[in-house]
């Protein structure tokens, strides 16, 4: 019986791609470069600020340059963190369904706590997350299972009675390593429309609206 549901944040619960892409473009523009389209940045945003800097400026940066551009990107992102971010279609309804079923839910993300907490202030779902776990709270980030195990502990739910949902292979690996059921989603920041079906998840969905029937069948 499933008692708790945990989500990855970027690309699973919220579509943060445009705000992150605009942060990268702000740094590019400041360096006299043309901005990227959303299609280019969207596929990289799940991999974090370092990956975005690499996308925007290549591999030839010195360590100091990389650090400078990364900090500029993060500063811009924090100042504009929720201008274009939204919950994926069906997510708000899903949280309502979880609340109506008296099920706990939470977030386990590789997004640092500073940005996670700032972002989540803009979103009020039918119930509040019982756990919001960032890399700041654990020794090792995903795909290590530590974050999911900590979320289960805070929800007072054994991993075998939890589901972890994500849009990246590391999410599914983390859930599998933790001993939860896993759902791989194809609506997020995946590299291709079908790659989520190859990650070894217990279930796969193409839309957030397909998640509740899976959970309901396991309650």
N, CA and C atoms as a LAMMPS dump frame, in Angstrom:
ITEM: TIMESTEP
0
ITEM: NUMBER OF ATOMS
657
ITEM: BOX BOUNDS ff ff ff
-5.0000000000000000e+02 5.0000000000000000e+02
-5.0000000000000000e+02 5.0000000000000000e+02
-5.0000000000000000e+02 5.0000000000000000e+02
ITEM: ATOMS id mol type element x y z
1 1 1 N 0.846 -1.194 0
2 1 2 C 0 0 0
3 1 3 C 0.885 1.248 0
4 2 1 N 0.642 2.135 -0.941
5 2 2 C 1.415 3.373 -1.059
6 2 3 C 0.863 4.428 -0.119
7 3 1 N 1.762 5.051 0.666
8 3 2 C 1.355 6.057 1.634
9 3 3 C 1.936 7.439 1.356
10 4 1 N 2.967 7.515 0.508
11 4 2 C 3.598 8.812 0.234
12 4 3 C 4.101 8.849 -1.196
13 5 1 N 4.087 10.044 -1.759
14 5 2 C 4.533 10.266 -3.135
15 5 3 C 5.543 11.404 -3.127
16 6 1 N 6.705 11.161 -3.694
17 6 2 C 7.756 12.176 -3.751
18 6 3 C 8.085 12.507 -5.202
19 7 1 N 8.325 13.78 -5.448
20 7 2 C 8.565 14.29 -6.786
21 7 3 C 9.959 14.897 -6.899
22 8 1 N 10.587 14.708 -8.052
23 8 2 C 11.653 15.601 -8.47
24 8 3 C 11.01 16.964 -8.716
25 9 1 N 11.785 18.033 -8.657
26 9 2 C 11.196 19.373 -8.795
27 9 3 C 11.21 19.859 -10.242
28 10 1 N 12.403 20.196 -10.757
29 10 2 C 12.505 20.759 -12.11
30 10 3 C 12.201 19.68 -13.142
31 11 1 N 11.2 19.934 -13.969
32 11 2 C 10.889 18.995 -15.046
33 11 3 C 9.904 17.918 -14.663
34 12 1 N 9.515 17.866 -13.386
35 12 2 C 8.545 16.873 -12.933
36 12 3 C 7.356 17.545 -12.264
37 13 1 N 7.629 18.341 -11.246
38 13 2 C 6.567 19.09 -10.578
39 13 3 C 6.344 20.431 -11.268
40 14 1 N 7.434 21.145 -11.543
41 14 2 C 7.351 22.483 -12.131
42 14 3 C 8.154 22.575 -13.418
43 15 1 N 7.646 23.362 -14.356
44 15 2 C 8.395 23.669 -15.575
45 15 3 C 9.167 24.964 -15.333
46 16 1 N 10.426 24.796 -15.003
47 16 2 C 11.305 25.926 -14.681
48 16 3 C 12.208 26.31 -15.851
49 17 1 N 11.975 25.705 -16.993
50 17 2 C 12.953 25.793 -18.083
51 17 3 C 13.139 27.213 -18.604
52 18 1 N 12.052 27.975 -18.724
53 18 2 C 12.187 29.301 -19.326
54 18 3 C 12.935 30.252 -18.41
55 19 1 N 12.665 30.194 -17.103
56 19 2 C 13.38 31.077 -16.182
57 19 3 C 14.865 30.732 -16.126
58 20 1 N 15.193 29.44 -16.124
59 20 2 C 16.6 29.044 -16.132
60 20 3 C 17.262 29.405 -17.448
61 21 1 N 16.549 29.211 -18.544
62 21 2 C 17.092 29.584 -19.848
63 21 3 C 17.327 31.069 -19.963
64 22 1 N 16.416 31.857 -19.413
65 22 2 C 16.596 33.307 -19.464
66 22 3 C 17.766 33.752 -18.6
67 23 1 N 18.007 33.04 -17.521
68 23 2 C 19.17 33.373 -16.689
69 23 3 C 20.462 33.154 -17.463
70 24 1 N 20.538 32.034 -18.178
71 24 2 C 21.717 31.79 -19.019
72 24 3 C 21.828 32.847 -20.1
73 25 1 N 20.724 33.172 -20.743
74 25 2 C 20.76 34.155 -21.822
75 25 3 C 21.159 35.537 -21.324
76 26 1 N 20.781 35.875 -20.097
77 26 2 C 21.179 37.172 -19.541
78 26 3 C 22.694 37.263 -19.439
79 27 1 N 23.334 36.156 -19.045
80 27 2 C 24.795 36.144 -18.944
81 27 3 C 25.42 36.18 -20.329
82 28 1 N 24.837 35.45 -21.278
83 28 2 C 25.351 35.472 -22.654
84 28 3 C 25.254 36.876 -23.247
85 29 1 N 24.127 37.515 -23.055
86 29 2 C 23.929 38.858 -23.6
87 29 3 C 24.937 39.84 -22.992
88 30 1 N 25.19 39.682 -21.689
89 30 2 C 26.163 40.547 -21.024
90 30 3 C 27.571 40.379 -21.582
91 31 1 N 27.827 39.216 -22.195
92 31 2 C 29.13 38.939 -22.811
93 31 3 C 29.112 39.175 -24.313
94 32 1 N 28.043 39.813 -24.811
95 32 2 C 27.959 40.15 -26.22
96 32 3 C 27.536 39.004 -27.116
97 33 1 N 26.959 37.962 -26.544
98 33 2 C 26.524 36.8 -27.32
99 33 3 C 25.016 36.833 -27.518
100 34 1 N 24.545 36.16 -28.55
101 34 2 C 23.116 36.111 -28.813
102 34 3 C 22.441 35.097 -27.89
103 35 1 N 21.196 35.332 -27.52
104 35 2 C 20.492 34.389 -26.636
105 35 3 C 20.128 33.102 -27.359
106 36 1 N 20.02 32.034 -26.599
107 36 2 C 19.565 30.752 -27.118
108 36 3 C 18.032 30.713 -27.123
109 37 1 N 17.48 29.879 -27.972
110 37 2 C 16.045 29.628 -27.942
111 37 3 C 15.713 28.709 -26.771
112 38 1 N 14.455 28.699 -26.361
113 38 2 C 14.023 27.838 -25.264
114 38 3 C 14.265 26.365 -25.585
115 39 1 N 14.15 25.99 -26.841
116 39 2 C 14.344 24.596 -27.227
117 39 3 C 15.765 24.121 -26.922
118 40 1 N 16.73 25.005 -27.053
119 40 2 C 18.126 24.639 -26.805
120 40 3 C 18.392 24.49 -25.312
121 41 1 N 17.911 25.439 -24.517
122 41 2 C 18.212 25.414 -23.083
123 41 3 C 17.366 24.391 -22.327
124 42 1 N 16.178 24.09 -22.806
125 42 2 C 15.251 23.223 -22.075
126 42 3 C 15.847 21.853 -21.778
127 43 1 N 16.576 21.3 -22.728
128 43 2 C 17.104 19.95 -22.561
129 43 3 C 18.25 19.882 -21.559
130 44 1 N 18.788 21.043 -21.168
131 44 2 C 19.961 21.049 -20.299
132 44 3 C 19.667 21.517 -18.874
133 45 1 N 18.5 22.116 -18.662
134 45 2 C 18.277 22.769 -17.371
135 45 3 C 18.256 21.781 -16.205
136 46 1 N 17.841 20.538 -16.443
137 46 2 C 17.81 19.553 -15.358
138 46 3 C 19.202 19.213 -14.845
139 47 1 N 20.225 19.52 -15.629
140 47 2 C 21.586 19.142 -15.255
141 47 3 C 22.293 20.213 -14.426
142 48 1 N 21.595 21.32 -14.142
143 48 2 C 22.131 22.29 -13.212
144 48 3 C 22.907 23.433 -13.839
145 49 1 N 23.358 24.339 -12.963
146 49 2 C 24.01 25.574 -13.409
147 49 3 C 25.319 25.302 -14.129
148 50 1 N 26.092 24.34 -13.671
149 50 2 C 27.37 24.056 -14.328
150 50 3 C 27.154 23.62 -15.766
151 51 1 N 26.142 22.779 -15.977
152 51 2 C 25.843 22.318 -17.334
153 51 3 C 25.354 23.465 -18.214
154 52 1 N 24.585 24.374 -17.628
155 52 2 C 24.115 25.518 -18.403
156 52 3 C 25.268 26.434 -18.81
157 53 1 N 26.202 26.654 -17.902
158 53 2 C 27.375 27.469 -18.247
159 53 3 C 28.171 26.801 -19.359
160 54 1 N 28.328 25.496 -19.282
161 54 2 C 29.033 24.773 -20.332
162 54 3 C 28.3 24.887 -21.661
163 55 1 N 26.97 24.775 -21.617
164 55 2 C 26.176 24.944 -22.826
165 55 3 C 26.363 26.338 -23.408
166 56 1 N 26.357 27.323 -22.544
167 56 2 C 26.392 28.705 -23.01
168 56 3 C 27.741 29.199 -23.446
169 57 1 N 28.837 28.592 -22.901
170 57 2 C 30.158 29.16 -23.152
171 57 3 C 31.208 28.121 -23.531
172 58 1 N 30.812 26.85 -23.633
173 58 2 C 31.736 25.827 -24.101
174 58 3 C 32.658 25.304 -23.016
175 59 1 N 33.64 24.515 -23.444
176 59 2 C 34.543 23.832 -22.513
177 59 3 C 35.852 24.587 -22.261
178 60 1 N 36.058 25.697 -22.958
179 60 2 C 37.372 26.353 -22.907
180 60 3 C 37.504 27.392 -21.797
181 61 1 N 36.475 27.554 -20.968
182 61 2 C 36.548 28.549 -19.906
183 61 3 C 37.572 28.15 -18.855
184 62 1 N 38.23 29.148 -18.299
185 62 2 C 39.06 28.885 -17.129
186 62 3 C 38.144 28.619 -15.935
187 63 1 N 38.697 28.074 -14.889
188 63 2 C 37.909 27.808 -13.687
189 63 3 C 37.31 29.101 -13.139
190 64 1 N 38.083 30.17 -13.183
191 64 2 C 37.611 31.46 -12.675
192 64 3 C 36.473 32.005 -13.534
193 65 1 N 36.6 31.885 -14.863
194 65 2 C 35.535 32.35 -15.755
195 65 3 C 34.257 31.554 -15.529
196 66 1 N 34.426 30.242 -15.418
197 66 2 C 33.253 29.388 -15.205
198 66 3 C 32.546 29.798 -13.911
199 67 1 N 33.293 29.983 -12.855
200 67 2 C 32.707 30.356 -11.569
201 67 3 C 32.008 31.713 -11.658
202 68 1 N 32.609 32.653 -12.381
203 68 2 C 32.024 33.981 -12.536
204 68 3 C 30.693 33.91 -13.273
205 69 1 N 30.664 33.184 -14.399
206 69 2 C 29.439 33.088 -15.178
207 69 3 C 28.367 32.306 -14.427
208 70 1 N 28.788 31.275 -13.711
209 70 2 C 27.833 30.476 -12.933
210 70 3 C 27.168 31.335 -11.866
211 71 1 N 27.943 32.126 -11.154
212 71 2 C 27.372 32.968 -10.112
213 71 3 C 26.454 34.035 -10.698
214 72 1 N 26.843 34.586 -11.838
215 72 2 C 25.994 35.579 -12.488
216 72 3 C 24.662 34.96 -12.907
217 73 1 N 24.72 33.748 -13.429
218 73 2 C 23.503 33.023 -13.815
219 73 3 C 22.614 32.803 -12.596
220 74 1 N 23.208 32.329 -11.503
221 74 2 C 22.422 32.03 -10.306
222 74 3 C 21.842 33.293 -9.682
223 75 1 N 22.592 34.38 -9.707
224 75 2 C 22.089 35.638 -9.159
225 75 3 C 20.88 36.136 -9.953
226 76 1 N 20.987 36.048 -11.274
227 76 2 C 19.875 36.468 -12.123
228 76 3 C 18.672 35.561 -11.885
229 77 1 N 18.936 34.255 -11.811
230 77 2 C 17.836 33.304 -11.627
231 77 3 C 17.101 33.561 -10.313
232 78 1 N 17.823 33.79 -9.237
233 78 2 C 17.178 34.018 -7.957
234 78 3 C 16.324 35.289 -7.986
235 79 1 N 16.788 36.296 -8.7
236 79 2 C 16.049 37.556 -8.786
237 79 3 C 14.809 37.463 -9.661
238 80 1 N 14.761 36.458 -10.532
239 80 2 C 13.641 36.309 -11.485
240 80 3 C 13.081 34.887 -11.432
241 81 1 N 13.054 34.283 -10.265
242 81 2 C 12.941 32.829 -10.152
243 81 3 C 11.602 32.253 -10.6
244 82 1 N 10.539 33.027 -10.54
245 82 2 C 9.225 32.457 -10.874
246 82 3 C 8.449 33.303 -11.873
247 83 1 N 9.147 34.024 -12.72
248 83 2 C 8.456 34.876 -13.684
249 83 3 C 7.721 34.061 -14.741
250 84 1 N 8.309 32.925 -15.12
251 84 2 C 7.71 32.112 -16.18
252 84 3 C 7.509 30.654 -15.758
253 85 1 N 7.798 30.327 -14.525
254 85 2 C 7.677 28.947 -14.051
255 85 3 C 6.227 28.623 -13.716
256 86 1 N 5.825 27.406 -14.024
257 86 2 C 4.445 26.984 -13.743
258 86 3 C 4.428 25.485 -13.448
259 87 1 N 3.398 25.056 -12.741
260 87 2 C 3.208 23.631 -12.503
261 87 3 C 2.745 22.981 -13.8
262 88 1 N 3.305 21.829 -14.104
263 88 2 C 2.882 21.117 -15.307
264 88 3 C 1.384 20.833 -15.255
265 89 1 N 0.766 20.781 -16.419
266 89 2 C -0.671 20.512 -16.503
267 89 3 C -1.007 19.192 -15.805
268 90 1 N -1.929 19.253 -14.885
269 90 2 C -2.352 18.069 -14.152
270 90 3 C -1.731 17.936 -12.782
271 91 1 N -0.656 18.701 -12.49
272 91 2 C 0.026 18.573 -11.206
273 91 3 C -0.834 19.108 -10.059
274 92 1 N -1.42 20.265 -10.226
275 92 2 C -2.254 20.824 -9.154
276 92 3 C -3.399 19.88 -8.823
277 93 1 N -4.012 19.325 -9.854
278 93 2 C -5.1 18.378 -9.631
279 93 3 C -4.599 17.113 -8.945
280 94 1 N -3.388 16.676 -9.305
281 94 2 C -2.801 15.493 -8.689
282 94 3 C -2.572 15.72 -7.195
283 95 1 N -2.049 16.877 -6.818
284 95 2 C -1.832 17.163 -5.407
285 95 3 C -3.163 17.21 -4.661
286 96 1 N -4.191 17.732 -5.312
287 96 2 C -5.526 17.736 -4.702
288 96 3 C -6.018 16.311 -4.476
289 97 1 N -5.799 15.444 -5.456
290 97 2 C -6.205 14.046 -5.306
291 97 3 C -5.437 13.366 -4.174
292 98 1 N -4.166 13.675 -4.04
293 98 2 C -3.38 13.126 -2.939
294 98 3 C -3.921 13.629 -1.598
295 99 1 N -4.237 14.919 -1.535
296 99 2 C -4.769 15.486 -0.292
297 99 3 C -6.098 14.834 0.07
298 100 1 N -6.956 14.646 -0.921
299 100 2 C -8.263 14.032 -0.668
300 100 3 C -8.124 12.592 -0.183
301 101 1 N -7.035 11.938 -0.597
302 101 2 C -6.776 10.558 -0.175
303 101 3 C -5.936 10.495 1.101
304 102 1 N -5.682 11.659 1.71
305 102 2 C -4.867 11.748 2.933
306 102 3 C -3.483 11.147 2.74
307 103 1 N -2.913 11.379 1.565
308 103 2 C -1.58 10.883 1.261
309 103 3 C -0.559 12.001 1.37
310 104 1 N 0.566 11.695 1.978
311 104 2 C 1.651 12.662 2.078
312 104 3 C 2.368 12.779 0.747
313 105 1 N 2.929 13.96 0.492
314 105 2 C 3.76 14.137 -0.692
315 105 3 C 4.93 15.047 -0.332
316 106 1 N 5.969 14.971 -1.151
317 106 2 C 7.136 15.795 -0.899
318 106 3 C 7.998 15.941 -2.126
319 107 1 N 9.127 16.61 -1.949
320 107 2 C 10.045 16.932 -3.042
321 107 3 C 11.434 16.456 -2.672
322 108 1 N 12.082 15.78 -3.601
323 108 2 C 13.501 15.429 -3.461
324 108 3 C 14.185 15.895 -4.733
325 109 1 N 15.02 16.907 -4.621
326 109 2 C 15.589 17.575 -5.788
327 109 3 C 17.085 17.767 -5.639
328 110 1 N 17.755 17.913 -6.762
329 110 2 C 19.168 18.303 -6.749
330 110 3 C 19.328 19.82 -6.821
331 111 1 N 18.227 20.551 -6.757
332 111 2 C 18.268 22.015 -6.741
333 111 3 C 18.626 22.478 -5.329
334 112 1 N 19.641 23.324 -5.172
335 112 2 C 20.02 23.783 -3.833
336 112 3 C 18.846 24.402 -3.077
337 113 1 N 18.891 24.307 -1.756
338 113 2 C 17.776 24.737 -0.916
339 113 3 C 17.443 26.213 -1.098
340 114 1 N 18.451 27.072 -1.305
341 114 2 C 18.199 28.497 -1.471
342 114 3 C 17.193 28.748 -2.58
343 115 1 N 17.368 28.068 -3.706
344 115 2 C 16.512 28.293 -4.874
345 115 3 C 15.212 27.496 -4.76
346 116 1 N 15.282 26.318 -4.18
347 116 2 C 14.075 25.525 -3.986
348 116 3 C 13.093 26.256 -3.076
349 117 1 N 13.574 26.749 -1.966
350 117 2 C 12.696 27.427 -1.016
351 117 3 C 12.143 28.722 -1.594
352 118 1 N 12.989 29.467 -2.302
353 118 2 C 12.514 30.711 -2.921
354 118 3 C 11.438 30.43 -3.962
355 119 1 N 11.619 29.385 -4.727
356 119 2 C 10.669 29.053 -5.788
357 119 3 C 9.345 28.564 -5.223
358 120 1 N 9.395 27.678 -4.238
359 120 2 C 8.165 27.066 -3.733
360 120 3 C 7.271 28.067 -3.006
361 121 1 N 7.803 29.227 -2.622
362 121 2 C 6.97 30.258 -1.998
363 121 3 C 5.893 30.773 -2.95
364 122 1 N 6.1 30.562 -4.253
365 122 2 C 5.155 31.06 -5.244
366 122 3 C 4.044 30.064 -5.554
367 123 1 N 4.083 28.872 -4.942
368 123 2 C 3.129 27.832 -5.294
369 123 3 C 2.405 27.326 -4.05
370 124 1 N 1.077 27.389 -4.114
371 124 2 C 0.235 26.904 -3.018
372 124 3 C -0.657 25.786 -3.561
373 125 1 N -0.311 24.563 -3.205
374 125 2 C -1.096 23.426 -3.642
375 125 3 C -2.13 23.078 -2.573
376 126 1 N -2.928 22.059 -2.836
377 126 2 C -4.021 21.691 -1.934
378 126 3 C -3.509 21.256 -0.569
379 127 1 N -2.306 20.733 -0.515
380 127 2 C -1.661 20.405 0.753
381 127 3 C -0.184 20.747 0.637
382 128 1 N 0.457 20.937 1.766
383 128 2 C 1.876 21.303 1.77
384 128 3 C 2.738 20.053 1.741
385 129 1 N 3.935 20.14 1.159
386 129 2 C 4.836 18.985 1.179
387 129 3 C 5.286 18.669 2.6
388 130 1 N 5.346 17.383 2.918
389 130 2 C 5.808 16.981 4.249
390 130 3 C 7.329 16.942 4.314
391 131 1 N 7.968 16.95 3.163
392 131 2 C 9.432 16.954 3.093
393 131 3 C 9.853 17.684 1.834
394 132 1 N 10.869 18.518 1.957
395 132 2 C 11.478 19.171 0.798
396 132 3 C 12.982 19.018 0.956
397 133 1 N 13.544 18.077 0.219
398 133 2 C 14.934 17.681 0.398
399 133 3 C 15.778 18.188 -0.767
400 134 1 N 16.811 18.954 -0.437
401 134 2 C 17.787 19.456 -1.406
402 134 3 C 19.152 18.853 -1.103
403 135 1 N 20.136 19.046 -1.981
404 135 2 C 21.476 18.516 -1.706
405 135 3 C 22.077 19.026 -0.399
406 136 1 N 21.634 20.206 0.052
407 136 2 C 22.127 20.768 1.308
408 136 3 C 21.833 19.862 2.503
409 137 1 N 20.825 19.011 2.362
410 137 2 C 20.355 18.208 3.487
411 137 3 C 20.974 16.811 3.538
412 138 1 N 21.774 16.469 2.546
413 138 2 C 22.34 15.12 2.47
414 138 3 C 23.825 15.205 2.13
415 139 1 N 24.498 14.078 2.285
416 139 2 C 25.923 14.027 1.951
417 139 3 C 26.14 13.841 0.461
418 140 1 N 25.239 13.11 -0.187
419 140 2 C 25.383 12.784 -1.604
420 140 3 C 24.048 13.003 -2.302
421 141 1 N 24.06 13.716 -3.423
422 141 2 C 22.838 14.003 -4.177
423 141 3 C 22.45 12.813 -5.047
424 142 1 N 21.262 12.901 -5.652
425 142 2 C 20.827 11.862 -6.583
426 142 3 C 21.862 11.686 -7.695
427 143 1 N 22.075 10.451 -8.129
428 143 2 C 21.251 9.243 -7.969
429 143 3 C 21.434 8.481 -6.675
430 144 1 N 22.246 8.978 -5.739
431 144 2 C 22.312 8.334 -4.434
432 144 3 C 20.926 8.399 -3.786
433 145 1 N 20.51 7.356 -3.074
434 145 2 C 19.158 7.319 -2.509
435 145 3 C 18.985 8.098 -1.216
436 146 1 N 20.049 8.73 -0.694
437 146 2 C 19.979 9.332 0.636
438 146 3 C 18.837 10.332 0.772
439 147 1 N 18.645 11.176 -0.239
440 147 2 C 17.594 12.186 -0.169
441 147 3 C 16.207 11.576 -0.084
442 148 1 N 15.961 10.547 -0.859
443 148 2 C 14.654 9.89 -0.831
444 148 3 C 14.44 9.187 0.497
445 149 1 N 15.476 8.56 1.016
446 149 2 C 15.367 7.89 2.31
447 149 3 C 15.078 8.897 3.418
448 150 1 N 15.694 10.074 3.335
449 150 2 C 15.425 11.121 4.32
450 150 3 C 13.987 11.609 4.203
451 151 1 N 13.495 11.763 2.983
452 151 2 C 12.113 12.183 2.783
453 151 3 C 11.149 11.151 3.354
454 152 1 N 11.434 9.888 3.14
455 152 2 C 10.594 8.827 3.707
456 152 3 C 10.593 8.895 5.226
457 153 1 N 11.753 9.147 5.795
458 153 2 C 11.855 9.259 7.259
459 153 3 C 11 10.411 7.766
460 154 1 N 11.068 11.564 7.075
461 154 2 C 10.294 12.724 7.51
462 154 3 C 8.796 12.507 7.331
463 155 1 N 8.436 11.69 6.341
464 155 2 C 7.021 11.373 6.104
465 155 3 C 6.553 10.2 6.947
466 156 1 N 7.471 9.61 7.713
467 156 2 C 7.167 8.427 8.532
468 156 3 C 6.558 7.324 7.669
469 157 1 N 7.24 7.083 6.552
470 157 2 C 6.768 6.111 5.578
471 157 3 C 7.942 5.256 5.128
472 158 1 N 7.848 3.933 5.22
473 158 2 C 8.939 3.098 4.718
474 158 3 C 9.066 3.231 3.203
475 159 1 N 10.269 3.12 2.645
476 159 2 C 10.448 3.272 1.196
477 159 3 C 9.55 2.356 0.374
478 160 1 N 9.284 1.157 0.87
479 160 2 C 8.451 0.223 0.123
480 160 3 C 7.018 0.71 -0.029
481 161 1 N 6.634 1.712 0.765
482 161 2 C 5.282 2.252 0.681
483 161 3 C 5.284 3.67 0.089
484 162 1 N 6.318 3.971 -0.672
485 162 2 C 6.437 5.291 -1.3
486 162 3 C 6.674 5.147 -2.802
487 163 1 N 6.37 6.213 -3.517
488 163 2 C 6.643 6.32 -4.956
489 163 3 C 7.532 7.532 -5.171
490 164 1 N 8.536 7.389 -6.03
491 164 2 C 9.328 8.547 -6.442
492 164 3 C 9.129 8.765 -7.935
493 165 1 N 8.9 10.021 -8.307
494 165 2 C 8.549 10.385 -9.681
495 165 3 C 9.585 11.362 -10.219
496 166 1 N 10.121 11.094 -11.417
497 166 2 C 11.13 11.99 -11.965
498 166 3 C 11.21 11.952 -13.475
499 167 1 N 11.912 12.958 -14.02
500 167 2 C 12.034 13.099 -15.473
501 167 3 C 13.458 12.855 -15.954
502 168 1 N 14.288 12.239 -15.112
503 168 2 C 15.677 11.981 -15.492
504 168 3 C 16.063 10.598 -15.002
505 169 1 N 17.009 9.98 -15.709
506 169 2 C 17.426 8.633 -15.337
507 169 3 C 17.947 8.576 -13.906
508 170 1 N 18.639 9.635 -13.462
509 170 2 C 19.165 9.623 -12.092
510 170 3 C 18.041 9.578 -11.056
511 171 1 N 16.878 10.136 -11.411
512 171 2 C 15.741 10.073 -10.5
513 171 3 C 15.281 8.635 -10.299
514 172 1 N 15.175 7.925 -11.396
515 172 2 C 14.709 6.546 -11.33
516 172 3 C 15.753 5.673 -10.632
517 173 1 N 17.013 5.914 -10.898
518 173 2 C 18.066 5.172 -10.206
519 173 3 C 18.001 5.433 -8.705
520 174 1 N 17.774 6.676 -8.323
521 174 2 C 17.691 7.014 -6.905
522 174 3 C 16.511 6.31 -6.243
523 175 1 N 15.362 6.331 -6.909
524 175 2 C 14.191 5.659 -6.364
525 175 3 C 14.385 4.162 -6.263
526 176 1 N 14.942 3.577 -7.311
527 176 2 C 15.203 2.138 -7.286
528 176 3 C 16.2 1.791 -6.186
529 177 1 N 17.233 2.613 -6.029
530 177 2 C 18.236 2.373 -4.988
531 177 3 C 17.655 2.519 -3.585
532 178 1 N 16.665 3.406 -3.457
533 178 2 C 16.039 3.621 -2.155
534 178 3 C 15.024 2.542 -1.805
535 179 1 N 14.533 1.837 -2.817
536 179 2 C 13.538 0.806 -2.576
537 179 3 C 12.109 1.277 -2.715
538 180 1 N 11.906 2.454 -3.336
539 180 2 C 10.55 2.92 -3.609
540 180 3 C 10.088 2.384 -4.964
541 181 1 N 8.792 2.47 -5.211
542 181 2 C 8.303 2.332 -6.58
543 181 3 C 8.709 3.593 -7.343
544 182 1 N 8.796 3.499 -8.649
545 182 2 C 9.246 4.644 -9.438
546 182 3 C 8.34 4.87 -10.642
547 183 1 N 8.166 6.152 -10.977
548 183 2 C 7.438 6.545 -12.185
549 183 3 C 8.317 7.501 -12.974
550 184 1 N 8.62 7.15 -14.208
551 184 2 C 9.398 8.016 -15.104
552 184 3 C 8.427 8.799 -15.978
553 185 1 N 8.611 10.116 -16.023
554 185 2 C 7.702 10.967 -16.795
555 185 3 C 8.382 11.453 -18.073
556 186 1 N 7.601 11.533 -19.126
557 186 2 C 8.124 11.962 -20.413
558 186 3 C 7.762 13.373 -20.787
559 187 1 N 7.055 14.092 -19.908
560 187 2 C 6.619 15.453 -20.231
561 187 3 C 7.623 16.513 -19.787
562 188 1 N 8.693 16.116 -19.1
563 188 2 C 9.617 17.088 -18.53
564 188 3 C 10.739 17.476 -19.461
565 189 1 N 11.965 17.426 -18.941
566 189 2 C 13.122 17.904 -19.687
567 189 3 C 13.919 16.745 -20.268
568 190 1 N 13.231 15.778 -20.813
569 190 2 C 13.873 14.594 -21.367
570 190 3 C 14.582 14.913 -22.677
571 191 1 N 15.596 14.119 -22.987
572 191 2 C 16.365 14.341 -24.21
573 191 3 C 15.609 13.911 -25.452
574 192 1 N 14.692 12.96 -25.318
575 192 2 C 13.872 12.511 -26.433
576 192 3 C 12.499 12.143 -25.898
577 193 1 N 11.487 12.028 -26.775
578 193 2 C 10.129 11.748 -26.302
579 193 3 C 9.95 10.38 -25.658
580 194 1 N 10.883 9.446 -25.923
581 194 2 C 10.695 8.086 -25.421
582 194 3 C 11.807 7.609 -24.492
583 195 1 N 12.807 8.429 -24.221
584 195 2 C 13.947 7.946 -23.44
585 195 3 C 13.552 7.526 -22.031
586 196 1 N 12.484 8.118 -21.49
587 196 2 C 12.072 7.763 -20.131
588 196 3 C 11.595 6.321 -20.017
589 197 1 N 11.29 5.711 -21.141
590 197 2 C 10.818 4.32 -21.116
591 197 3 C 11.971 3.333 -20.985
592 198 1 N 13.208 3.812 -21.032
593 198 2 C 14.377 2.925 -21.004
594 198 3 C 15.122 2.966 -19.677
595 199 1 N 14.611 3.668 -18.675
596 199 2 C 15.36 3.904 -17.443
597 199 3 C 15.139 2.848 -16.366
598 200 1 N 14.262 1.888 -16.619
599 200 2 C 14.019 0.841 -15.639
600 200 3 C 13.043 1.221 -14.548
601 201 1 N 12.154 2.165 -14.82
602 201 2 C 11.13 2.555 -13.849
603 201 3 C 10.036 1.489 -13.782
604 202 1 N 9.338 1.46 -12.664
605 202 2 C 8.2 0.545 -12.541
606 202 3 C 7.063 0.957 -13.452
607 203 1 N 6.907 2.265 -13.658
608 203 2 C 5.827 2.787 -14.497
609 203 3 C 6.371 3.957 -15.312
610 204 1 N 5.778 4.188 -16.46
611 204 2 C 6.128 5.357 -17.266
612 204 3 C 4.843 6.072 -17.673
613 205 1 N 4.914 7.397 -17.769
614 205 2 C 3.777 8.202 -18.218
615 205 3 C 4.28 9.261 -19.175
616 206 1 N 3.391 9.709 -20.03
617 206 2 C 3.705 10.793 -20.955
618 206 3 C 3.105 12.117 -20.492
619 207 1 N 2.109 12.043 -19.607
620 207 2 C 1.423 13.224 -19.114
621 207 3 C 1.256 13.111 -17.602
622 208 1 N 1.243 14.251 -16.925
623 208 2 C 1.045 14.23 -15.477
624 208 3 C -0.336 13.695 -15.105
625 209 1 N -1.303 13.856 -15.992
626 209 2 C -2.651 13.361 -15.718
627 209 3 C -2.708 11.836 -15.66
628 210 1 N -1.654 11.173 -16.114
629 210 2 C -1.628 9.711 -16.084
630 210 3 C -1.076 9.158 -14.774
631 211 1 N -0.615 10.037 -13.884
632 211 2 C 0.022 9.577 -12.652
633 211 3 C -0.998 9.089 -11.63
634 212 1 N -2.089 9.833 -11.427
635 212 2 C -3.033 9.465 -10.386
636 212 3 C -3.609 8.054 -10.559
637 213 1 N -4.019 7.633 -11.759
638 213 2 C -4.537 6.267 -11.877
639 213 3 C -3.547 5.195 -11.406
640 214 1 N -2.249 5.441 -11.595
641 214 2 C -1.242 4.496 -11.102
642 214 3 C -1.237 4.481 -9.582
643 215 1 N -1.197 5.676 -8.991
644 215 2 C -1.196 5.77 -7.533
645 215 3 C -2.468 5.164 -6.953
646 216 1 N -3.604 5.486 -7.557
647 216 2 C -4.879 4.992 -7.049
648 216 3 C -4.937 3.474 -7.038
649 217 1 N -4.308 2.868 -8.041
650 217 2 C -4.311 1.402 -8.108
651 217 3 C -3.445 0.762 -7.036
652 218 1 N -2.551 1.564 -6.419
653 218 2 C -1.631 1.048 -5.425
654 218 3 C -2.025 1.422 -3.989
655 219 1 N -3.074 2.229 -3.848
656 219 2 C -3.512 2.627 -2.512
657 219 3 C -4.188 1.43 -1.825
